[in-house]
Amino acid sequence: MTQAPTPKRNRLVLVSAAILFVIILVFGPSILYWNHSLKAQPVTLDVDFTLLDPEGKPLPATSARIVFGSDEGWQNPGTGYRVVTDAEGKAKVSVPVVLDRHWRKMPGGFPYNLLSLPMLTDHLKVGAELEYMNEHWLYTLDLVRFPDGTTMEDDASVYTPDEQGRFTIRSIPRPDEWRVQVQGGQFSHGPGYFSSDGMLDVDTSNPAHPHWTLRVGFKKSPPPVQM
């Protein structure tokens, strides 16, 4: 004689099935495609670099050194590409870089972030060494490009040079200020420059030769006010 399932047992089965469904929904794609298309891809990148003054106007005739996280020794002072901005505060350069590929979720509130599927994204770290108040600091951005073309700024950091001149001392962002270490162990409470633009894009109209572009910019902070 077969015993009929009890209501308690039915609820347990439903709860277990729901938990399993959520696990598969959230982690399934990452597990199934863990090694699929995750190869770092070398590309030629056309860079449109812009500097702005504190009022948002072009900052001409300003030297900068552009670096990328895929460059060997990207924190070394001699790595990268030196440019000088033109009358419109711009500089253009075409460089070889390597894009990392990662599974990421599009940012969103609950329950979207829980139920949404991870997507295969392209990641690039870009930085610029700039002078502010007679100090040379390295400003970096981590950009993540989603399949629909959305670019997310994942992280913004400021590095100051160590005793060997390498930009390894990462500054500490705080809710209302930055804590940037300068020579002599002193600290500045402003980063000098803020990111003003960051867009990683690709034109796939020719699938055999996709055209990658980067638009990146920084805006200078006003000089500190002495009290």
C-alpha positions in Angstrom: 0.0 0.0 0.0 1.5 3.3 -1.1 1.5 6.2 1.4 0.2 9.5 0.1 2.6 12.4 0.4 2.0 14.7 3.4 1.6 18.5 3.0 4.8 18.9 5.0 6.7 16.7 2.6 5.3 18.5 -0.4 6.4 21.8 1.0 9.9 20.4 1.6 10.1 19.2 -2.0 9.0 22.6 -3.3 11.4 24.5 -1.2 14.3 22.2 -2.2 13.4 22.6 -5.9 13.2 26.4 -5.6 16.7 26.5 -3.9 18.1 24.3 -6.6 16.6 26.5 -9.3 18.1 29.6 -7.9 21.5 28.0 -7.6 21.4 26.9 -11.3 20.1 30.3 -12.4 22.8 32.2 -10.6 25.8 30.0 -10.9 24.9 27.7 -13.8 26.3 29.9 -16.7 29.6 30.5 -14.9 30.1 26.8 -14.1 29.0 25.6 -17.6 31.0 28.1 -19.5 33.9 28.6 -17.1 36.6 28.1 -19.8 34.5 29.3 -22.7 35.7 32.5 -24.4 37.6 33.5 -21.3 40.9 33.9 -23.2 42.4 37.4 -23.0 42.2 38.9 -26.4 45.0 41.2 -27.9 43.5 44.1 -29.9 44.6 47.4 -31.4 42.9 50.2 -29.5 42.3 53.7 -30.8 42.4 56.0 -27.7 40.7 59.4 -27.5 42.2 61.1 -24.4 40.9 64.3 -22.9 41.9 66.6 -20.1 39.7 69.3 -18.7 40.4 72.2 -16.3 38.4 72.8 -13.1 35.7 74.7 -15.1 35.3 71.9 -17.5 37.2 73.7 -20.4 39.9 72.0 -22.5 43.3 71.8 -20.9 45.8 72.3 -23.7 49.6 71.8 -23.9 49.5 69.4 -21.0 51.8 66.4 -20.8 50.5 63.0 -19.8 51.7 59.4 -19.8 49.0 56.8 -20.7 49.4 53.2 -19.4 47.3 50.0 -19.6 47.0 47.2 -17.1 48.0 44.7 -19.7 51.4 46.4 -20.2 54.2 44.6 -18.5 55.4 46.7 -15.5 52.5 49.2 -15.9 53.4 50.8 -12.6 56.9 51.6 -13.7 57.6 55.2 -14.5 58.9 54.5 -18.0 56.0 52.3 -19.2 53.3 53.6 -21.6 52.8 56.3 -24.1 53.6 59.9 -23.6 51.3 62.5 -25.1 50.7 66.2 -25.1 47.1 67.6 -25.4 46.2 69.9 -28.3 44.3 73.1 -28.3 41.1 71.1 -27.5 42.6 69.3 -24.6 42.8 66.1 -26.6 45.4 63.5 -27.6 44.9 60.5 -29.8 47.0 57.3 -29.9 46.7 53.8 -31.4 48.1 51.1 -29.1 48.2 47.3 -28.7 46.4 46.1 -25.5 45.1 42.9 -24.1 41.4 42.8 -22.9 40.6 40.5 -20.1 37.3 38.6 -20.2 35.2 38.0 -17.1 31.7 36.8 -16.2 29.9 39.8 -14.5 26.4 40.7 -13.6 24.9 44.0 -14.7 24.5 46.2 -11.5 21.0 46.4 -10.3 18.9 46.3 -7.1 17.2 43.4 -5.5 15.8 41.1 -6.9 17.2 42.0 -10.3 20.8 41.4 -9.2 19.9 38.0 -7.7 17.9 36.7 -10.7 19.9 38.2 -13.5 22.4 36.0 -15.4 26.1 36.7 -15.5 27.4 38.1 -18.9 30.7 37.7 -20.6 32.4 41.2 -20.4 35.5 42.8 -21.6 37.8 44.4 -19.0 40.5 47.1 -19.4 42.6 49.0 -16.9 43.8 52.3 -18.2 45.8 55.0 -16.4 47.4 58.4 -16.8 50.4 59.9 -15.0 49.5 63.6 -14.5 51.2 66.4 -12.6 49.2 68.2 -9.9 50.8 70.8 -7.5 54.3 69.7 -8.5 53.4 66.0 -7.7 53.3 63.2 -10.3 50.5 60.7 -9.6 49.1 57.8 -11.6 45.3 57.8 -12.0 43.7 54.5 -13.1 40.3 53.4 -14.2 38.9 49.9 -14.5 36.4 49.7 -17.3 34.0 46.8 -17.9 32.1 46.6 -21.2 28.9 44.5 -21.3 27.6 42.8 -24.4 24.9 45.5 -25.0 27.7 48.2 -25.2 27.2 49.5 -21.6 30.5 50.6 -20.0 30.8 50.4 -16.2 33.5 52.2 -14.3 34.4 49.4 -11.9 37.2 51.2 -9.9 39.1 54.5 -9.8 42.4 54.7 -8.0 45.3 57.0 -7.4 48.8 55.8 -7.0 51.8 57.8 -5.8 55.5 56.8 -6.3 57.4 54.7 -3.8 61.1 55.1 -3.0 62.0 53.4 -6.3 59.8 55.8 -8.3 57.2 53.0 -9.1 53.6 54.0 -8.7 52.7 51.3 -6.1 51.3 53.3 -3.2 47.5 53.2 -3.6 45.6 56.0 -2.1 42.5 55.5 0.1 39.2 56.9 -1.1 36.8 58.0 1.7 33.1 59.0 1.5 33.9 62.7 1.6 37.6 62.9 0.7 40.7 61.1 -0.5 43.8 60.4 1.5 46.7 60.6 -1.0 50.2 60.0 0.4 52.9 62.3 -0.9 56.6 62.6 -0.4 57.8 62.8 3.2 54.8 60.7 4.5 52.4 63.6 4.3 48.9 63.3 2.9 46.8 65.3 0.5 43.0 65.3 0.9 42.2 65.6 -2.8 43.2 63.4 -5.7 44.1 66.3 -8.1 42.2 64.8 -11.0 38.8 63.0 -11.3 37.7 60.7 -14.1 35.4 62.6 -16.4 34.8 60.1 -19.2 35.3 56.4 -19.8 33.8 54.4 -22.7 35.2 51.2 -24.2 33.5 50.2 -27.4 33.9 48.0 -30.5 32.6 48.2 -34.1 31.9 44.7 -35.4 30.6 45.7 -38.8 33.6 43.9 -40.1 33.7 40.7 -38.0 37.1 39.7 -39.2 38.6 43.0 -38.0 36.7 44.5 -35.1 37.6 48.1 -34.4 38.1 48.8 -30.7 38.0 52.4 -29.3 38.5 53.9 -25.9 37.3 57.3 -24.8 38.9 58.4 -21.5 39.2 61.7 -19.8 40.2 63.4 -16.5 39.1 66.7 -15.0 41.6 68.7 -12.9 40.6 69.8 -9.4 40.9 73.4 -8.2 44.0 74.1 -6.2 43.6 73.6 -2.5 42.5 76.6 -0.5 44.9 77.6 2.3 43.1 78.7 5.5 
